[in-house]
């Protein structure tokens, strides 16, 4: 099974109450690819500068991620983001953004990438997302991400892109902003009415919810005593979700529910250390153990309640 992701490959500089990193590997396409690689073959499409070195390429190689479609602009610099988190880890404070080669990113897909069964459009310009979708005619299931900037600056173009995918994975604030609906359930219904098969709404420390036409499914966040760095958690969730779906012969309600758990499992590992550090050295055994812990954490026996008769 094959999966193609189109998104950013970047350098991050991060500061949290638990530490600091001046330059680490980041980017939506990177976090997604690493997560998905535990479930399926991944082809990454992106762009980097000449400053992207062997140490960074080695992370992709260790996880057998195909980077043939990651363009290298030898005389350019890789996308750079600098941010800070206070004790409220739900809010990132952007200190610096340098788009560099990502500013003129024009995704170039090989035939192999175009023919992937599953496609994920990470957070890039909506028009580019739509162009990529139109190139991947054989894709059986296509999901996308977006952000508040695109919703506020080019909402009409974004909605046109949403209409040509099967699933959108966004956070609760973005869902409300996109639909002008304060209620998450109404917001999800409005998005589904655009023709999607599924809507996944991420809610940070409160987990995530899967909405389809006929039902919804809620996954809690894994209880962690320490969260070092939430950067890339959403993309890591999407990688686990889409990676698992790519490993299955059929995509239906049952497989999407399991994919939600795997997405949450992968995101829970991502936040335990800075950047890609934790997921890079993750093992399949650890993933399976945490999946089992999720199952145990959310399981209960279906025993109808009967109130005891009052003593006379």
Number of C-alpha atoms within 10 A of each C-alpha: 15 19 30 31 27 31 29 27 26 28 24 22 20 23 19 20 14 14 11 14 13 10 15 17 21 23 25 26 26 28 29 31 33 28 34 32 21 22 23 22 20 31 26 27 27 25 28 24 20 13 15 20 10 9 9 16 13 11 18 19 12 11 18 17 20 18 16 14 18 20 17 17 15 13 9 15 21 23 22 22 19 19 16 18 20 13 10 9 17 12 11 17 11 12 11 12 12 15 16 16 22 22 11 9 18 15 18 16 21 12 10 12 26 22 19 23 18 25 29 31 26 24 20 19 19 26 14 16 25 20 13 20 22 13 14 20 12 14 21 16 19 22 25 26 23 21 19 16 11 18 19 13 10 14 17 14 15 20 16 14 18 24 17 18 25 18 24 26 26 23 20 21 15 21 29 17 16 22 19 12 15 13 12 16 15 15 22 27 18 16 22 21 12 15 15 20 20 24 24 27 24 24 18 17 15 13 16 25 23 20 22 18 14 6 9 16 14 16 20 18 19 20 12 11 7 10 19 20 24 23 27 22 25 25 29 31 30 35 33 30 29 30 31 25 27 27 19 15 9 12 15 11 18 9 16 22 19 15 24 26 27 29 28 28 27 30 28 23 24 30 23 19 18 27 28 26 16 16 22 16 10 16 11 9 9 12 16 13 12 19 20 13 14 20 12 10 12 9 9 8 5 6 6 6 6 6 6 6 6 5 4 3
